[in-house]
Amino acid sequence: MRFAQHLSSHLTPEWRKNYIRYDELKKMIYRMVGESAAKPAEKGNEEDADRKQVHVDAALEEQFFRDIQQQLNGIDSFYHAREAELAHHLRELEGEVDVLMAMLANKRTQNLRSSKRKRESLKLALSEYYLNLALLQNYQQLNHTGFRKILKKFDKLARSKRGGRFHKEVVCKSTFWVSKQIDDLILQTETIMIDKLEDGQRRKAMNRLRVPPLESRSQRSHWVTLRAGLFMGIILVSVIVVGVGVFYRPSDSWDNLTPILRGLRVGFIVTIWFYAFAINTYGWRRGGVNNVLIFEFDPRNFLNFVQLFEVASLLGVFLFIGLFLFVFSYWLGIPGWVGPLVMFGLLFLAFVLPLPLLYSRSRIWLGKELVRVILAPFFAVTFSDFWIADQFNSLAVVFLDIEFFLCFMFYGLHSPGSAIQCGSVTYGLRSVVAALPAWFRFAQCLRRYRDTRLWFPHLVNAGKYSTSFFVIFFSSLAAGLRGEEQYLLSIECLM
């Protein structure tokens, strides 16, 4: 792999503008020495190439070294600022750890549960801090390697030794490379985690602080890309196959279309949502937004945009398996509802599979988050909690479609006109399901007010979400009193 590609794949996205501009410097060298000198020598002609005199544009050479010096100064300044910021942050964290240790040493500590939660919070904070140290160390090494390689390339193509002298006399003595404070901060962080937060258990502490090598993550992404492409290929072929099946199937053979299509719509919406989230993640990465920190993901185990595309494509495969079984049920001799039922089964199995497959750690994280959202009043609310609950409000139709299909499966198969019955309010459950997304956010807002005692914005937001309850209640009441069967449509439009 060429260094430019290596740099692009290993840099920290939010620091992108502060790295060595390797490609620009390389193009300047090519302009400086001309096209003929920049071309690689043919096999067997290396000695002739070495004897060949190269004309170097003196003005461009001076510009080249001015640009390198300017970039080096910028990297020095950025590195020094980040290093000072991290040193200050460690002092703050160490102070919080000392306060916690004093609390635990005091036998009269009343709220041991609060102390335990604070201890876990500090472990997470130190783990995140340690990752930032590793990223800054990686920044240091990547830039130094970049300067060394670009100056070596200059010496090779310009038949000069000036680049080597500049590297030895300037780059190797620059602040970002000479400073060893980052090593001291890493050692101090390890000491705090081992001695104070993990009671001397080095292996346990280092497992929590461990930063996976960037190279292994990059190598895995090739297989992820291959699988994502394979799944998307299956989807494209399935679109054609299902389209042909719809075209040739007799028009009078479609039974129970409403519940079946609503069941399949769940898979379609969830798949589109994952694709959209993958695109957003790509945009955040390109824009330098640290979504891992914002969403409080585990910085050592999170899904990048390529992995999210893979997950979305796999869900798309599940969707088209259901569509295939539904469309071809006429020729297979099976009921049409088998298609969405198999799709739901595959989705459920992919989520609860108790094996280290399909990103098991991310599935466990998501499962815990869903529990926190459902039991919102009993847990402190984090950003990821209320973000997921907000997504539920946007996906309220999915809740209603799941309820509708389950109603059809448990009741509708044995009753004519089930589509109308399952879309009505006569048995009450549909109104409760429609209110669930708003309830999650309402409960979270109340919990946030309890924890912060700030009526604005938490009670204001709670009031906003409570209006959904009135909409659902009066819509249900009106539909029941009029005896109309338009509740399904009206609720979906209002939500």
C-alpha distance (Angstrom), angle and dihedral (degrees) to the residues before:
residue distance angle dihedral
M1 . . .
R2 3.79 . .
F3 3.78 116.1 .
A4 3.82 93.2 -115.5
Q5 3.81 89.6 59.0
H6 3.81 91.4 42.8
L7 3.81 90.3 52.0
S8 3.79 92.9 48.0
S9 3.80 93.4 50.9
H10 3.83 96.9 44.1
L11 3.81 104.0 40.2
T12 3.79 122.9 105.3
P13 3.84 105.5 -105.5
E14 3.81 97.5 -139.6
W15 3.82 90.2 52.6
R16 3.80 94.3 47.2
K17 3.81 95.3 119.6
N18 3.80 92.7 52.5
Y19 3.81 99.0 60.4
I20 3.81 127.4 94.9
R21 3.81 109.9 -78.2
Y22 3.76 92.7 -129.1
D23 3.80 98.6 169.0
E24 3.80 92.8 51.8
L25 3.80 92.0 51.2
K26 3.81 91.6 47.3
K27 3.82 92.1 52.5
M28 3.81 89.5 49.1
I29 3.81 89.9 55.0
Y30 3.80 90.9 51.8
R31 3.80 91.0 50.7
M32 3.80 89.9 46.8
V33 3.82 97.5 54.3
G34 3.80 98.2 31.4
E35 3.80 132.5 -121.4
S36 3.82 98.0 -72.5
A37 3.78 95.8 53.5
A38 3.80 92.2 44.6
K39 3.82 92.5 57.5
P40 3.82 114.3 94.3
A41 3.81 114.9 -107.7
E42 3.78 117.6 -105.3
K43 3.78 118.8 -109.8
G44 3.79 111.0 -82.6
N45 3.81 93.7 20.1
E46 3.79 99.4 81.5
E47 3.82 92.8 110.7
D48 3.80 91.5 51.4
A49 3.81 89.2 49.8
D50 3.79 90.9 51.7
R51 3.82 92.0 51.2
K52 3.78 92.0 46.3
Q53 3.79 114.0 106.6
V54 3.81 113.9 -127.8
H55 3.76 121.7 -151.2
V56 3.81 108.8 -139.4
D57 3.77 120.6 -162.9
A58 3.82 101.5 -123.1
A59 3.80 94.3 -157.0
L60 3.79 92.2 52.4
E61 3.80 90.2 45.9
E62 3.78 91.4 56.5
Q63 3.80 90.2 45.0
F64 3.81 89.1 50.7
F65 3.79 93.5 55.3
R66 3.82 91.9 43.1
D67 3.82 88.9 54.0
I68 3.80 91.7 47.9
Q69 3.82 90.8 49.9
Q70 3.81 90.7 48.3
Q71 3.79 92.4 49.8
L72 3.80 90.6 46.0
N73 3.81 90.9 52.7
G74 3.80 90.6 50.3
I75 3.80 92.0 49.6
D76 3.81 90.6 47.8
S77 3.80 91.4 52.4
F78 3.80 94.2 45.9
Y79 3.80 93.2 46.6
H80 3.79 93.3 47.7
A81 3.82 91.6 49.5
R82 3.80 93.1 48.5
E83 3.80 91.9 45.7
A84 3.81 91.9 51.4
E85 3.80 90.9 47.1
L86 3.80 91.9 51.2
A87 3.82 92.0 47.1
H88 3.81 89.8 52.8
H89 3.80 91.3 47.1
L90 3.81 91.5 52.3
R91 3.79 90.8 53.3
E92 3.80 89.1 53.3
L93 3.80 92.4 48.1
E94 3.78 91.8 47.1
G95 3.80 89.6 51.9
E96 3.82 90.9 52.5
V97 3.81 90.5 48.4
D98 3.82 90.9 51.1
V99 3.81 90.4 50.9
L100 3.80 89.9 51.0
M101 3.80 91.8 48.6
A102 3.80 90.0 51.6
M103 3.80 90.2 50.7
L104 3.79 92.1 50.3
A105 3.79 91.4 46.7
N106 3.81 89.0 55.1
K107 3.80 105.3 84.9
R108 3.79 89.7 -158.2
T109 3.77 92.0 67.3
Q110 3.79 103.4 136.3
N111 3.80 103.7 -166.8
L112 3.80 105.7 52.2
R113 3.80 90.4 161.2
S114 3.78 90.4 58.0
S115 3.82 90.2 48.6
K116 3.80 91.1 51.8
R117 3.80 90.6 50.5
K118 3.81 90.0 48.4
R119 3.81 90.2 50.6
E120 3.81 91.7 52.9
S121 3.79 90.1 46.5
L122 3.80 91.0 53.7
K123 3.79 91.4 48.2
L124 3.78 89.2 54.2
A125 3.80 91.5 46.3
L126 3.80 92.4 50.6
S127 3.80 90.5 46.8
E128 3.81 90.3 53.2
Y129 3.81 90.1 45.0
Y130 3.81 91.4 51.2
L131 3.79 89.7 52.5
N132 3.82 89.7 53.4
L133 3.80 88.9 52.4
A134 3.80 89.9 52.2
L135 3.81 90.5 49.3
L136 3.81 91.5 51.6
Q137 3.79 90.3 48.1
N138 3.80 88.9 50.5
Y139 3.83 88.6 49.6
Q140 3.80 89.0 53.4
Q141 3.79 94.1 50.5
L142 3.81 96.7 42.9
N143 3.80 93.4 52.1
H144 3.78 93.7 46.1
T145 3.81 90.4 49.8
G146 3.80 89.4 48.2
F147 3.81 93.3 53.3
R148 3.79 91.8 45.8
K149 3.79 93.4 50.5
I150 3.80 97.2 44.1
L151 3.84 92.2 48.6
K152 3.79 90.3 47.2
K153 3.81 89.0 51.6
F154 3.80 89.8 50.3
D155 3.82 91.6 52.6
K156 3.80 91.4 47.7
L157 3.81 97.3 49.4
A158 3.81 97.7 35.3
R159 3.83 93.5 42.8
S160 3.80 88.2 -127.4
K161 3.80 140.8 129.2
R162 3.78 95.8 -151.5
G163 3.78 92.9 96.8
G164 3.80 92.7 55.5
R165 3.79 91.5 49.3
F166 3.82 91.5 48.7
H167 3.79 90.7 50.9
K168 3.79 93.1 49.5
E169 3.81 98.2 41.5
V170 3.82 101.5 35.3
V171 3.82 114.3 15.4
C172 3.81 96.4 42.5
K173 3.83 90.0 49.3
S174 3.82 96.1 46.5
T175 3.79 120.9 118.2
F176 3.80 97.2 -113.5
W177 3.82 91.9 55.6
V178 3.81 102.0 35.4
S179 3.82 95.5 47.8
K180 3.79 113.2 96.6
Q181 3.79 96.3 -179.9
I182 3.78 90.5 107.7
D183 3.83 89.7 63.5
D184 3.81 90.5 51.1
L185 3.82 91.2 50.0
I186 3.81 90.8 50.7
L187 3.83 90.8 50.9
Q188 3.83 92.4 47.2
T189 3.82 91.6 49.7
E190 3.79 91.5 51.1
T191 3.79 90.8 48.6
I192 3.82 93.2 51.1
M193 3.80 92.4 48.1
I194 3.81 94.6 46.2
D195 3.81 101.6 40.3
K196 3.80 102.3 32.8
L197 3.80 110.6 24.0
E198 3.82 102.3 29.9
D199 3.83 98.5 34.4
G200 3.79 95.1 -119.9
Q201 3.82 96.4 -48.2
R202 3.80 99.3 138.8
R203 3.81 98.3 -179.5
K204 3.79 92.9 50.7
A205 3.81 91.9 47.2
M206 3.81 94.4 47.5
N207 3.81 91.6 48.2
R208 3.79 88.3 57.1
L209 3.80 92.5 46.4
R210 3.80 95.1 41.8
V211 3.80 115.2 127.8
P212 3.83 113.6 -157.7
P213 3.82 114.8 -128.8
L214 3.79 112.3 -96.0
E215 3.79 90.6 -136.6
S216 3.81 94.0 62.6
R217 3.80 91.4 49.9
S218 3.81 90.2 50.7
Q219 3.80 92.2 50.0
R220 3.79 92.4 49.5
S221 3.80 90.2 53.4
H222 3.82 90.4 68.3
W223 3.80 91.1 61.9
V224 3.79 90.3 43.5
T225 3.82 90.0 53.5
L226 3.80 90.2 48.6
R227 3.81 92.5 51.9
A228 3.81 92.6 45.0
G229 3.81 90.1 51.4
L230 3.80 91.0 47.9
F231 3.81 92.1 51.7
M232 3.81 92.1 47.2
G233 3.82 89.2 50.3
I234 3.81 89.7 53.3
I235 3.81 89.1 50.5
L236 3.82 92.8 51.9
V237 3.80 91.9 49.9
S238 3.81 90.2 45.8
V239 3.81 91.2 53.9
I240 3.80 89.6 58.2
V241 3.81 94.2 44.0
V242 3.81 93.8 47.7
G243 3.82 90.6 45.8
V244 3.80 90.8 54.0
G245 3.81 90.4 48.0
V246 3.82 92.2 51.6
F247 3.81 90.6 49.0
Y248 3.82 95.4 51.9
R249 3.79 100.0 37.4
P250 3.84 113.5 102.6
S251 3.78 111.9 -104.2
D252 3.81 93.2 -131.3
S253 3.83 93.4 57.1
W254 3.79 98.3 73.9
D255 3.81 109.8 107.4
N256 3.82 130.1 177.6
L257 3.80 91.8 5.6
T258 3.82 96.7 162.8
P259 3.83 100.0 57.4
I260 3.81 93.4 37.2
L261 3.81 94.5 50.3
R262 3.78 91.2 45.2
G263 3.78 89.6 53.1
L264 3.79 91.7 49.7
R265 3.79 90.0 46.3
V266 3.81 88.8 66.3
G267 3.79 90.5 61.6
F268 3.80 91.5 44.5
I269 3.83 94.5 51.8
V270 3.81 93.8 44.6
T271 3.82 91.0 49.3
I272 3.81 92.5 49.4
W273 3.80 89.6 47.1
F274 3.81 91.9 55.0
Y275 3.80 91.6 47.8
A276 3.81 89.9 50.6
F277 3.81 91.4 48.2
A278 3.82 90.2 50.2
I279 3.82 90.1 52.1
N280 3.81 90.3 48.3
T281 3.81 90.4 50.0
Y282 3.81 90.0 52.1
G283 3.81 89.9 49.9
W284 3.80 91.9 49.2
R285 3.79 90.9 50.7
R286 3.80 92.7 48.8
G287 3.80 90.6 47.2
G288 3.80 93.6 49.3
V289 3.83 95.5 -112.9
N290 3.81 112.0 152.8
N291 3.80 97.3 -139.5
V292 3.82 90.4 166.0
L293 3.79 90.2 64.2
I294 3.82 94.5 39.9
F295 3.81 94.7 50.5
E296 3.82 90.7 40.4
F297 3.80 91.9 -125.4
D298 3.77 118.7 169.1
P299 3.83 99.7 -91.8
R300 3.81 89.6 -145.4
N301 3.78 96.6 49.8
F302 3.78 117.3 34.4
L303 3.79 135.4 121.7
N304 3.79 118.4 -106.9
F305 3.80 122.1 -151.8
V306 3.82 93.6 -89.8
Q307 3.81 91.4 53.8
L308 3.81 90.1 47.3
F309 3.81 89.0 52.7
E310 3.80 87.6 52.3
V311 3.81 91.8 51.3
A312 3.82 91.5 46.7
S313 3.81 90.8 49.4
L314 3.81 91.6 49.2
L315 3.80 89.8 51.8
G316 3.81 87.4 49.3
V317 3.81 89.1 55.1
F318 3.83 89.5 52.5
L319 3.81 89.2 50.2
F320 3.79 93.1 52.3
I321 3.79 92.0 46.5
G322 3.79 86.4 58.6
L323 3.81 91.6 44.9
F324 3.79 91.7 48.7
L325 3.82 92.9 51.6
F326 3.80 90.7 47.0
V327 3.81 96.7 47.7
F328 3.80 94.9 42.3
S329 3.83 95.4 40.0
Y330 3.81 87.4 100.5
W331 3.82 91.1 64.4
L332 3.81 96.3 32.2
G333 3.79 91.7 55.0
I334 3.82 95.6 -127.2
P335 3.82 130.9 121.2
G336 3.80 115.1 -90.5
W337 3.81 92.9 -123.8
V338 3.82 89.7 67.6
G339 3.83 88.4 79.2
P340 3.82 98.8 62.1
L341 3.81 90.2 35.8
V342 3.82 90.9 57.6
M343 3.81 89.6 45.4
F344 3.82 91.5 53.6
G345 3.80 89.6 46.7
L346 3.80 92.1 53.2
L347 3.81 92.0 47.0
F348 3.80 91.3 50.1
L349 3.80 92.8 45.9
A350 3.82 92.1 49.2
F351 3.81 89.4 52.8
V352 3.83 100.1 46.1
L353 3.82 99.8 31.4
P354 3.86 103.5 139.1
L355 3.79 94.1 -147.2
P356 3.83 132.0 95.9
L357 3.81 90.2 -103.9
L358 3.79 135.6 104.8
Y359 3.83 93.0 31.1
S360 3.79 95.1 -55.2
R361 3.81 94.9 -173.8
S362 3.80 91.4 54.3
R363 3.81 90.2 48.2
I364 3.80 90.2 51.3
W365 3.81 89.9 49.2
L366 3.80 90.8 50.1
G367 3.80 91.4 47.7
K368 3.81 90.9 53.4
E369 3.79 90.9 47.8
L370 3.81 91.3 51.5
V371 3.81 90.1 51.7
R372 3.81 89.7 50.6
V373 3.81 91.0 49.9
I374 3.82 94.0 47.8
L375 3.82 91.5 47.0
A376 3.80 92.7 39.5
P377 3.83 99.8 148.9
F378 3.82 91.5 56.5
F379 3.84 99.2 53.0
A380 3.79 134.3 59.0
V381 3.81 107.6 -106.1
T382 3.80 119.8 -117.8
F383 3.79 128.6 -171.9
S384 3.79 93.0 -99.0
D385 3.82 90.3 50.5
F386 3.78 96.5 57.5
W387 3.82 92.3 36.7
I388 3.82 90.2 58.6
A389 3.81 90.5 45.2
D390 3.83 89.0 51.4
Q391 3.79 89.0 52.3
F392 3.80 89.0 52.1
N393 3.79 89.1 56.5
S394 3.80 89.7 52.6
L395 3.82 89.6 47.5
A396 3.81 96.4 45.8
V397 3.81 90.0 126.7
V398 3.82 88.6 63.9
F399 3.81 90.5 60.1
L400 3.80 90.2 50.1
D401 3.81 93.1 47.2
I402 3.81 91.9 50.7
E403 3.80 90.4 49.9
F404 3.80 90.7 47.0
F405 3.81 94.0 51.4
L406 3.81 93.3 45.3
C407 3.80 89.3 49.7
F408 3.78 88.8 52.6
M409 3.81 92.7 48.6
F410 3.82 96.4 48.4
Y411 3.78 99.0 33.9
G412 3.76 113.0 7.2
L413 3.80 98.8 61.5
H414 3.79 89.1 65.8
S415 3.78 98.2 40.1
P416 3.80 131.5 61.4
G417 3.78 116.3 -128.0
S418 3.79 91.0 27.4
A419 3.81 93.7 147.7
I420 3.79 90.0 64.4
Q421 3.80 93.4 42.5
C422 3.83 94.2 48.9
G423 3.81 90.3 49.9
S424 3.80 93.7 53.1
V425 3.80 132.9 84.0
T426 3.78 97.4 -126.1
Y427 3.79 94.8 108.6
G428 3.82 95.5 39.3
L429 3.79 101.1 -137.1
R430 3.79 95.2 101.6
S431 3.80 92.2 62.5
V432 3.79 90.9 51.7
V433 3.81 92.0 50.2
A434 3.81 90.8 48.7
A435 3.83 89.7 54.4
L436 3.81 96.5 48.9
P437 3.85 99.6 87.3
A438 3.80 91.9 49.7
W439 3.80 90.6 45.3
F440 3.81 91.8 55.4
R441 3.80 92.3 56.4
F442 3.80 92.5 39.9
A443 3.81 91.1 54.8
Q444 3.81 91.6 45.7
C445 3.80 91.4 53.1
L446 3.80 90.8 51.8
R447 3.79 90.4 49.3
R448 3.81 90.8 49.5
Y449 3.82 89.5 52.2
R450 3.81 90.5 49.9
D451 3.81 91.6 51.6
T452 3.83 98.2 42.5
R453 3.83 104.1 24.1
L454 3.82 87.9 -139.9
W455 3.79 110.3 137.3
F456 3.81 89.2 -168.2
P457 2.96 120.4 92.3
H458 3.81 98.9 -2.7
L459 3.80 101.9 57.8
V460 3.79 89.9 39.0
N461 3.80 90.1 54.4
A462 3.79 90.1 46.2
G463 3.79 88.9 54.8
K464 3.79 90.6 49.9
Y465 3.80 93.3 53.6
S466 3.80 92.4 43.0
T467 3.81 89.3 65.6
S468 3.81 87.6 71.2
F469 3.80 89.0 64.7
F470 3.81 91.1 57.1
V471 3.82 91.4 47.6
I472 3.79 92.1 51.2
F473 3.80 94.6 42.7
F474 3.80 96.6 50.2
S475 3.81 92.9 40.5
S476 3.80 89.5 53.1
L477 3.79 91.6 45.5
A478 3.79 93.0 49.1
A479 3.79 92.8 47.3
G480 3.79 91.3 49.5
L481 3.81 94.8 47.4
R482 3.80 94.7 46.9
G483 3.76 92.4 43.8
E484 3.79 88.3 -132.4
E485 3.77 121.6 151.8
Q486 3.80 96.6 -147.4
Y487 3.78 95.9 99.4
L488 3.77 93.7 106.6
L489 3.79 93.5 56.4
S490 3.78 95.8 40.8
I491 3.82 95.3 50.5
E492 3.77 93.5 46.9
C493 3.80 90.9 51.3
L494 3.79 93.2 47.4
M495 3.82 94.1 46.7
